Amino acid sequence: MIALVLRWLSRRSLGLLHAFGGALGWAAYALSPTYRRRLLAHAGQAGVTAAQRRAAVTQAGRMVAELPRLWMRPAGETVVPPVQWQGAERIDAALDAGRGLLLMTPHLGCFEVCAQAYAERWGARVPVTVMFRPARKPWLRELVEASRTRPGMSAAPASLAGVRQMMRALKRGEAVGLLPDQVPPEGMGVWAPFFGRDAYTMTLAARLAEQTGATVLLMVGERLPAAAGWRVHVQPLPEPLPPGSPADEAHQVACATVINRAMEHLIRQWPHQYLWGYQRYKSPRRVRAEVAVAP
């Protein structure tokens, strides 16, 4: 039944989905005190204005509502409306360098469209591998994995096997995409400041860059007004990763701090489209001891 509803939604216009999503966002805000408190606390801590917080509630619902359209789009069919680009020349230059490309995207705007738009434009030349956390429900896990396996695009699970897959892709000179503001499992991160409060932050992003020499770029899928689609912004890392040994915890914290500042830099440009209700400051979940990044 859920699959049928998602398929029906996937065929609706983006305008209708965004209208439905805006209402959905406010329903979640009204009906979930926990979500509401978390959103207000996180946005307030970052200095987000009341108007921006209200817009973020609407945008969070729109993000959810547009997922069926992106997830269930037939393989090979282009994104509609067409994605606009700002800074695409940076990706061209990175691919020409041939050292591999690490694309980092926070939970901001339509982050799902970033990898799909990359695959559509460059995937035939240089494919992209994106990390995903498998959903607990089998039907949703299959849907998400299928949505991220497209021409020029493959998915890697958030596991040691997935890390090895991404490492190999970068060493082949390919592209890799991940969300560095996603809370990693215990043992795969360090505590580093994010908007003035320590957050458990993945060490994977810095290790991938350090161990492969890949170019690091930031990506944001800005959701445009009036259901006009999305504009993908590509920006450089505002400051370089500090030198040091990847095995040294102090170095890991320093790198995580730089990456968190880069995420803050992006979020401050579009604060009304960040998922302030995301549990960014939660404690990491415990997993089996598959935590090392393999060379």
BELQUIKA-V174300 format. One record per residue. RES is the residue in one letter. D_CENTER is the distance of its C-alpha to the mean C-alpha in Angstrom with 2 decimals. Layout:
# BELQUIKA-V174300
{{RES;D_CENTER} {RES;D_CENTER}}
This chain:
# BELQUIKA-V174300
{{M;28.29} {I;24.60} {A;23.87} {L;26.50} {V;25.07} {L;21.57} {R;23.38} {W;25.46} {L;22.56} {S;20.92} {R;24.11} {R;24.28} {S;23.84} {L;20.72} {G;23.08} {L;24.25} {L;20.84} {H;19.84} {A;23.25} {F;22.89} {G;19.39} {G;20.77} {A;23.57} {L;21.37} {G;19.38} {W;22.74} {A;24.18} {A;21.57} {Y;22.20} {A;25.94} {L;26.21} {S;24.07} {P;25.54} {T;23.10} {Y;20.03} {R;22.08} {R;23.14} {R;19.73} {L;18.34} {L;21.53} {A;21.62} {H;18.16} {A;18.59} {G;22.19} {Q;21.48} {A;19.35} {G;22.22} {V;20.69} {T;23.62} {A;24.83} {A;24.24} {Q;20.58} {R;20.23} {R;21.96} {A;19.80} {A;16.63} {V;18.35} {T;18.90} {Q;15.47} {A;13.91} {G;16.51} {R;15.90} {M;12.25} {V;13.81} {A;16.74} {E;15.19} {L;13.41} {P;16.82} {R;17.43} {L;14.41} {W;14.68} {M;18.47} {R;19.02} {P;21.62} {A;20.79} {G;21.98} {E;21.93} {T;20.28} {V;17.80} {V;20.09} {P;20.41} {P;19.77} {V;16.77} {Q;18.06} {W;17.15} {Q;17.69} {G;17.89} {A;17.87} {E;20.81} {R;18.76} {I;17.17} {D;20.74} {A;22.12} {A;19.70} {L;20.49} {D;24.14} {A;24.11} {G;23.33} {R;21.90} {G;18.52} {L;15.28} {L;12.23} {L;9.27} {M;6.92} {T;4.23} {P;4.60} {H;5.13} {L;7.30} {G;9.27} {C;8.58} {F;5.00} {E;6.94} {V;9.49} {C;8.21} {A;9.04} {Q;11.92} {A;13.27} {Y;13.28} {A;15.09} {E;17.42} {R;18.48} {W;18.56} {G;18.08} {A;21.85} {R;22.41} {V;19.61} {P;17.33} {V;13.70} {T;12.64} {V;9.24} {M;9.01} {F;9.28} {R;11.31} {P;14.44} {A;15.59} {R;19.04} {K;20.76} {P;21.83} {W;21.64} {L;18.03} {R;17.12} {E;19.01} {L;17.50} {V;13.83} {E;14.94} {A;17.12} {S;14.59} {R;12.58} {T;15.93} {R;17.25} {P;19.48} {G;17.94} {M;14.88} {S;14.97} {A;13.11} {A;13.59} {P;13.93} {A;13.03} {S;16.67} {L;19.09} {A;19.64} {G;16.01} {V;16.06} {R;19.30} {Q;18.00} {M;15.35} {M;18.12} {R;20.51} {A;18.34} {L;18.02} {K;21.74} {R;22.51} {G;20.98} {E;18.06} {A;14.38} {V;11.53} {G;7.75} {L;5.64} {L;3.70} {P;7.23} {D;7.77} {Q;7.87} {V;11.66} {P;13.10} {P;16.49} {E;19.62} {G;20.73} {M;17.39} {G;16.80} {V;18.91} {W;19.50} {A;18.62} {P;18.88} {F;16.15} {F;17.92} {G;21.16} {R;20.56} {D;19.85} {A;16.63} {Y;16.17} {T;13.78} {M;12.98} {T;15.45} {L;13.93} {A;12.14} {A;15.55} {R;17.57} {L;16.07} {A;16.91} {E;20.24} {Q;21.47} {T;20.85} {G;21.31} {A;18.31} {T;17.48} {V;14.38} {L;12.78} {L;10.18} {M;8.64} {V;8.43} {G;9.38} {E;12.23} {R;14.02} {L;17.64} {P;20.64} {A;23.24} {A;20.93} {A;21.02} {G;17.64} {W;14.81} {R;14.98} {V;12.48} {H;13.19} {V;13.36} {Q;14.63} {P;16.10} {L;15.50} {P;17.93} {E;19.81} {P;20.31} {L;19.66} {P;23.02} {P;25.44} {G;26.45} {S;26.50} {P;23.29} {A;25.53} {D;26.47} {E;24.76} {A;25.52} {H;23.80} {Q;20.68} {V;20.72} {A;21.35} {C;18.40} {A;16.03} {T;17.68} {V;17.14} {I;13.38} {N;13.32} {R;15.58} {A;13.37} {M;10.59} {E;13.67} {H;14.89} {L;12.09} {I;12.22} {R;15.98} {Q;15.99} {W;14.53} {P;15.24} {H;16.19} {Q;12.77} {Y;10.92} {L;10.91} {W;13.83} {G;14.87} {Y;12.16} {Q;14.30} {R;13.02} {Y;16.61} {K;17.61} {S;19.45} {P;17.96} {R;19.25} {R;21.97} {V;21.92} {R;24.40} {A;24.81} {E;22.55} {V;20.78} {A;21.93} {V;20.14} {A;22.72} {P;24.04}}
